[in-house]
Amino acid sequence: MSTRRESQAPTVPGILSSQGIAALTEAGGILPATPFAHDQIQPASLDLRLGSRVYRVRTSFLPGNRAVASCIEAFALHEMDLTGGAVLETGCVFIAELQEGLALPPDVSAGANPKSSTGRIDVFTRVITDGGAAFDQVEAGYHGPLYAEISPRTFPVKVRTGSRLSQIRFRRGEVRLTDTELAALHARSPVVNSAAPSFQGGVAVSVDLSGFDGLIGYRARRHTGLVDVDAPGRHRVADFWEPIPADASRALILDPGQFYILASKEAVQVPPDHAAEMVPFDPLVGEFRVHYAGFFDPGFGHASAGGAGARAVLEVRSRDVPFLLEDGQVVGRLVYERMAQVPTTLYGSGAGSNYQAQGLKLSKHFV
């Protein structure tokens, strides 16, 4: 693998590393309104910061051939200033300006996802672009602003200018591994600790309902206080979560509309020269949604970054009917993508890595 900087090797396919993101910014491909925070560039992604304004809108939308600003003008109910902080209520849809704009080269596209800590507090957020036909997707060569659609589902949240709810990955070319390539990678450097992993549209991930120190997960409480997204370690677990004890059934009935934190049975590893993403699972196998926050950075759970495998924490919501989950049931698939360059710092090697050795773990907000 090439050790040259992306700025010196612009045609190398792959996910841009932290060095590549810095080089892309220096070349004018990323346009931050203010200088990046010291920890904003991650090993294979960039955290996106809220700007100064957020709009309560009456409907979610995709702009199609329109600018997002014109859609906001059509659907906004009111505007809030984020410079002093604002509370976003549950059950509402908000559109926030982001501080990062883009002027991508014609061979670089991007994809966005909620940050891990955002998904674990059940805040549904998606990035949208001018003229966008899909959420969380930025076409190669896009020039324009970025916006975040935000919809807290369980807890009201307090946000402010600079809060980071979403992250974005930049890619050059077709970089996703085929199932054959993923199986070969697993043979060289195991990506899960399963004795017989299933490779079909990615590697299968199942739910662990056998118990972690007597618990199988957490169910979110209703009618709680607010979560300040910029206040890690400031919220009591008991005020927001109901622990779910393990029992002999090794099963859990998901109640419609409830939000759960569970964990995977497999311990996951992401080699330094790859990145991974949890993708939506086939809805025909169950009426539930798993894992709002899907990015796994190079080094996640990997020995080279001090890991020995880490569970994937599963953010689970049942849809319209109760649904029975059983221990070992497949609930998602991890796809792996090649990096254009190994990041200088791997996930788990820096102070900003909160979930490197995780098992069943709530977001960093709770103690």
C-alpha positions as CSV (number, residue, x, y, z in Angstrom):
1,M,0.0,0.0,0.0
2,S,1.3,3.4,-0.9
3,T,2.6,5.6,1.9
4,R,2.4,8.8,0.0
5,R,0.0,11.5,1.0
6,E,-3.3,11.7,-0.9
7,S,-2.4,15.1,-2.2
8,Q,0.6,13.5,-3.9
9,A,-1.3,10.5,-5.2
10,P,-4.8,11.9,-6.1
11,T,-5.9,8.9,-8.1
12,V,-5.4,6.3,-5.3
13,P,-8.8,4.7,-4.7
14,G,-10.1,4.2,-1.2
15,I,-11.5,5.9,1.9
16,L,-9.6,9.1,2.7
17,S,-7.6,8.8,5.9
18,S,-7.1,11.6,8.4
19,Q,-4.1,12.7,6.3
20,G,-6.2,12.7,3.2
21,I,-9.0,14.7,4.8
22,A,-6.4,17.3,5.9
23,A,-4.9,17.4,2.4
24,L,-8.4,17.7,0.8
25,T,-9.1,20.6,3.1
26,E,-5.8,22.3,2.3
27,A,-6.6,21.9,-1.4
28,G,-10.0,23.7,-0.9
29,G,-12.2,20.6,-1.1
30,I,-13.6,21.1,2.4
31,L,-14.6,24.6,3.4
32,P,-14.9,25.1,7.2
33,A,-16.5,28.3,8.3
34,T,-14.1,28.3,11.3
35,P,-10.8,26.3,11.8
36,F,-11.3,22.7,12.7
37,A,-11.2,21.6,16.4
38,H,-8.1,19.7,17.3
39,D,-10.0,16.4,17.4
40,Q,-12.5,16.9,14.6
41,I,-10.6,14.9,12.0
42,Q,-11.0,11.2,12.9
43,P,-9.0,8.2,11.4
44,A,-11.4,7.8,8.4
45,S,-14.0,10.6,8.8
46,L,-14.6,14.2,9.7
47,D,-17.0,15.3,12.4
48,L,-19.5,17.9,11.2
49,R,-20.3,20.9,13.4
50,L,-23.6,22.7,13.8
51,G,-23.7,26.2,12.7
52,S,-25.4,29.2,14.2
53,R,-29.1,28.5,13.2
54,V,-31.5,25.7,13.3
55,Y,-35.1,25.6,11.9
56,R,-38.1,23.7,13.1
57,V,-39.8,22.4,10.0
58,R,-43.1,20.8,9.5
59,T,-41.9,17.9,7.4
60,S,-38.8,16.0,6.4
61,F,-37.8,16.5,2.8
62,L,-35.3,15.8,0.0
63,P,-34.5,18.9,-2.0
64,G,-34.5,17.2,-5.4
65,N,-33.5,19.9,-7.9
66,R,-33.9,22.7,-5.3
67,A,-31.6,24.3,-2.8
68,V,-32.1,23.3,0.8
69,A,-32.5,27.0,1.7
70,S,-35.6,27.3,-0.5
71,C,-37.1,24.2,1.1
72,I,-36.4,25.6,4.6
73,E,-38.2,28.8,3.5
74,A,-41.2,26.8,2.4
75,F,-41.5,24.5,5.4
76,A,-40.0,26.3,8.4
77,L,-42.2,27.0,11.4
78,H,-39.6,28.9,13.3
79,E,-35.9,29.7,13.6
80,M,-33.6,29.3,16.6
81,D,-30.2,30.8,17.4
82,L,-27.7,28.1,18.4
83,T,-25.0,30.4,19.6
84,G,-26.3,30.3,23.2
85,G,-27.7,26.7,22.9
86,A,-31.2,25.4,22.2
87,V,-33.4,22.5,23.2
88,L,-34.6,20.2,20.4
89,E,-37.8,18.5,21.5
90,T,-38.7,14.9,20.7
91,G,-41.1,14.1,17.8
92,C,-40.1,17.3,15.9
93,V,-38.0,17.7,12.7
94,F,-35.2,20.3,12.6
95,I,-32.8,21.4,9.9
96,A,-29.5,22.9,11.0
97,E,-26.9,24.7,9.0
98,L,-23.4,23.0,9.2
99,Q,-20.1,24.8,9.5
100,E,-18.5,22.6,6.8
101,G,-19.2,23.2,3.1
102,L,-17.7,21.2,0.2
103,A,-16.1,21.8,-3.1
104,L,-15.2,18.2,-4.0
105,P,-13.0,17.1,-6.9
106,P,-14.8,15.3,-9.6
107,D,-13.5,11.9,-8.4
108,V,-14.3,12.2,-4.7
109,S,-17.8,11.5,-3.2
110,A,-18.8,11.3,0.4
111,G,-21.3,9.5,2.7
112,A,-22.5,10.6,6.2
113,N,-23.7,8.9,9.3
114,P,-24.7,9.8,12.8
115,K,-21.8,9.7,15.3
116,S,-21.8,6.7,17.7
117,S,-22.8,8.9,20.7
118,T,-25.7,10.4,18.6
119,G,-27.2,7.1,17.7
120,R,-27.0,5.8,21.2
121,I,-29.2,8.6,22.5
122,D,-31.8,7.9,19.7
123,V,-31.3,11.2,17.8
124,F,-32.1,10.5,14.2
125,T,-29.9,12.7,12.0
126,R,-29.2,12.8,8.3
127,V,-27.0,15.1,6.1
128,I,-28.7,16.7,3.1
129,T,-27.2,18.7,0.2
130,D,-28.5,21.1,-2.4
131,G,-30.1,19.2,-5.2
132,G,-29.7,15.9,-3.2
133,A,-31.8,12.9,-4.2
134,A,-30.8,10.8,-1.2
135,F,-30.0,11.4,2.5
136,D,-26.4,11.0,3.7
137,Q,-25.0,10.8,0.2
138,V,-22.8,13.5,-1.4
139,E,-22.2,13.1,-5.1
140,A,-18.7,13.3,-6.6
141,G,-17.7,16.9,-7.4
142,Y,-20.4,18.4,-5.2
143,H,-20.0,22.2,-4.5
144,G,-22.2,23.6,-1.9
145,P,-23.3,23.8,1.7
146,L,-24.2,20.9,4.0
147,Y,-27.2,20.7,6.4
148,A,-28.3,18.2,9.0
149,E,-31.8,17.0,9.5
150,I,-32.2,16.3,13.2
151,S,-35.1,14.5,14.9
152,P,-34.8,13.4,18.6
153,R,-36.9,10.3,19.1
154,T,-36.7,9.5,22.8
155,F,-34.8,12.2,24.8
156,P,-35.0,15.9,24.2
157,V,-31.4,17.2,23.6
158,K,-29.6,20.4,24.1
159,V,-27.3,21.5,21.2
160,R,-25.3,24.6,20.3
161,T,-23.0,26.0,17.7
162,G,-20.2,23.5,17.3
163,S,-22.1,20.5,18.5
164,R,-21.2,17.4,16.5
165,L,-24.0,15.0,15.7
166,S,-22.9,13.7,12.3
167,Q,-19.7,12.5,10.6
168,I,-18.7,12.3,6.9
169,R,-16.4,9.9,5.0
170,F,-14.8,10.8,1.7
171,R,-14.1,8.1,-0.9
172,R,-12.4,7.9,-4.2
173,G,-13.5,5.1,-6.6
174,E,-15.3,1.8,-5.9
175,V,-13.7,0.6,-2.6
176,R,-16.2,-1.8,-1.0
177,L,-15.0,-5.4,-0.7
178,T,-16.9,-8.1,-2.4
179,D,-17.9,-11.1,-0.3
180,T,-15.0,-13.1,-1.8
181,E,-12.6,-10.3,-0.9
182,L,-14.0,-10.0,2.6
183,A,-13.6,-13.7,3.2
184,A,-10.0,-13.4,2.0
185,L,-9.4,-10.5,4.4
186,H,-11.0,-12.5,7.2
187,A,-8.6,-15.4,6.5
188,R,-5.6,-13.0,6.8
189,S,-6.9,-10.8,9.7
190,P,-10.2,-12.0,11.3
191,V,-12.9,-9.3,11.2
192,V,-15.2,-11.1,13.6
193,N,-14.5,-13.9,16.2
194,S,-17.2,-16.2,14.8
195,A,-16.1,-19.8,14.1
196,A,-18.2,-19.8,10.9
197,P,-18.9,-16.3,9.7
198,S,-21.5,-15.6,7.0
199,F,-20.3,-13.5,4.1
200,Q,-23.3,-12.3,2.1
201,G,-23.6,-8.6,1.4
202,G,-21.0,-8.2,4.2
203,V,-20.3,-10.2,7.3
204,A,-23.3,-11.2,9.5
205,V,-23.7,-9.6,13.0
206,S,-26.0,-11.2,15.5
207,V,-27.4,-10.1,18.8
208,D,-26.2,-11.3,22.2
209,L,-29.0,-12.0,24.6
210,S,-27.0,-14.3,26.9
211,G,-26.0,-11.5,29.2
212,F,-23.2,-9.1,30.2
213,D,-22.8,-9.2,33.9
214,G,-26.4,-10.2,34.3
215,L,-27.8,-7.7,31.7
216,I,-28.8,-8.1,28.1
217,G,-29.4,-4.4,27.4
218,Y,-31.1,-1.2,28.3
219,R,-34.6,0.1,27.4
220,A,-34.9,3.9,27.2
221,R,-37.2,5.6,29.7
222,R,-40.0,7.9,28.6
223,H,-40.6,11.5,29.7
224,T,-37.0,12.1,30.9
225,G,-35.0,15.3,31.3
226,L,-32.9,16.5,28.4
227,V,-29.5,15.2,27.3
228,D,-26.8,17.9,26.7
229,V,-24.9,16.4,23.7
230,D,-21.8,18.3,24.8
231,A,-21.8,17.1,28.4
232,P,-20.2,13.6,28.6
233,G,-20.4,11.9,32.0
234,R,-23.0,14.4,33.3
235,H,-26.2,12.3,33.2
236,R,-27.3,9.5,35.5
237,V,-28.0,6.2,33.9
238,A,-31.0,5.6,36.2
239,D,-32.7,8.8,35.0
240,F,-32.7,7.7,31.4
241,W,-32.4,3.9,31.1
242,E,-34.1,0.8,32.5
243,P,-31.7,-2.1,32.6
244,I,-33.0,-5.4,31.1
245,P,-31.9,-8.5,33.1
246,A,-30.8,-11.7,31.5
247,D,-32.9,-14.8,32.0
248,A,-33.0,-18.4,30.8
249,S,-35.1,-17.6,27.8
250,R,-32.2,-15.7,26.1
251,A,-34.9,-13.7,24.2
252,L,-36.4,-10.2,24.2
253,I,-39.8,-9.0,22.9
254,L,-39.3,-5.6,21.4
255,D,-42.2,-3.2,22.1
256,P,-43.3,-0.9,19.3
257,G,-41.9,2.5,19.5
258,Q,-39.4,1.6,22.3
259,F,-35.7,2.2,22.0
260,Y,-33.1,-0.4,23.1
261,I,-29.4,-0.6,23.5
262,L,-28.1,-4.2,22.9
263,A,-24.8,-5.7,21.8
264,S,-23.5,-8.0,19.2
265,K,-22.5,-11.6,19.9
266,E,-19.5,-11.2,17.6
267,A,-16.4,-9.2,18.6
268,V,-15.5,-7.0,15.7
269,Q,-12.1,-6.0,14.4
270,V,-11.3,-3.5,11.7
271,P,-7.7,-3.7,10.3
272,P,-5.8,-0.5,9.9
273,D,-6.0,-0.5,6.1
274,H,-9.8,-0.9,6.1
275,A,-12.9,0.9,7.4
276,A,-16.3,-0.7,8.0
277,E,-19.9,0.3,8.1
278,M,-23.1,-1.4,9.5
279,V,-25.7,-1.4,6.7
280,P,-29.5,-1.8,7.0
281,F,-30.6,-5.4,7.2
282,D,-33.2,-7.1,5.1
283,P,-36.6,-5.9,6.4
284,L,-38.2,-9.2,5.4
285,V,-36.6,-10.9,8.5
286,G,-38.1,-8.6,11.1
287,E,-39.9,-5.4,11.8
288,F,-37.1,-3.5,13.5
289,R,-34.3,-1.1,12.7
290,V,-30.7,-1.7,14.0
291,H,-27.8,0.7,14.3
292,Y,-28.4,4.3,13.4
293,A,-24.7,5.1,13.7
294,G,-22.8,2.8,11.2
295,F,-19.2,3.9,10.9
296,F,-16.3,1.7,12.3
297,D,-12.9,3.3,12.0
298,P,-9.6,1.6,11.1
299,G,-8.2,0.0,14.3
300,F,-11.6,-0.5,16.0
301,G,-11.2,-3.6,18.2
302,H,-7.9,-4.4,16.5
303,A,-4.7,-5.5,18.3
304,S,-2.6,-2.9,16.5
305,A,-4.6,-0.2,18.3
306,G,-4.7,-2.0,21.7
307,G,-7.9,-3.9,21.1
308,A,-8.8,-7.6,21.3
309,G,-12.1,-7.3,19.5
310,A,-15.0,-5.0,20.5
311,R,-18.7,-5.7,20.4
312,A,-20.9,-3.6,18.1
313,V,-23.4,-1.8,20.2
314,L,-26.8,-2.1,18.5
315,E,-29.3,0.7,18.6
316,V,-32.6,-1.1,18.1
317,R,-36.1,0.2,17.6
318,S,-39.2,-2.0,16.8
319,R,-41.5,-0.6,14.2
320,D,-45.3,-1.3,14.1
321,V,-45.7,-4.6,15.9
322,P,-44.0,-6.4,18.8
323,F,-41.1,-8.5,17.6
324,L,-39.3,-11.4,19.3
325,L,-35.5,-11.3,19.2
326,E,-33.6,-14.4,20.2
327,D,-30.0,-14.9,21.1
328,G,-27.8,-15.3,18.1
329,Q,-30.3,-13.9,15.6
330,V,-28.7,-12.0,12.7
331,V,-29.6,-8.3,13.0
332,G,-27.2,-6.6,10.6
333,R,-24.2,-6.9,8.3
334,L,-20.8,-5.1,8.3
335,V,-19.4,-4.1,5.0
336,Y,-15.7,-3.3,4.7
337,E,-14.0,-0.8,2.5
338,R,-10.3,-0.2,1.5
339,M,-8.5,2.8,2.9
340,A,-6.5,4.9,0.4
341,Q,-3.9,5.2,3.1
342,V,-3.4,3.9,6.7
343,P,-4.3,6.7,9.1
344,T,-1.5,8.2,11.2
345,T,-3.6,7.5,14.3
346,L,-5.9,4.5,14.6
347,Y,-9.1,4.3,16.5
348,G,-8.3,3.5,20.1
349,S,-4.9,5.2,20.0
350,G,-6.1,8.7,20.7
351,A,-8.0,10.4,23.6
352,G,-11.2,10.7,21.5
353,S,-11.8,7.0,21.2
354,N,-14.6,6.2,23.6
355,Y,-15.7,2.7,22.6
356,Q,-12.5,0.7,21.8
357,A,-12.9,-2.1,24.3
358,Q,-16.7,-1.9,24.6
359,G,-19.1,-4.7,25.5
360,L,-22.6,-3.5,26.3
361,K,-22.1,0.2,26.7
362,L,-24.2,3.3,26.7
363,S,-23.1,6.5,25.2
364,K,-20.4,8.6,26.8
365,H,-23.1,11.0,28.2
366,F,-24.1,8.6,31.0
367,V,-22.5,7.5,34.3
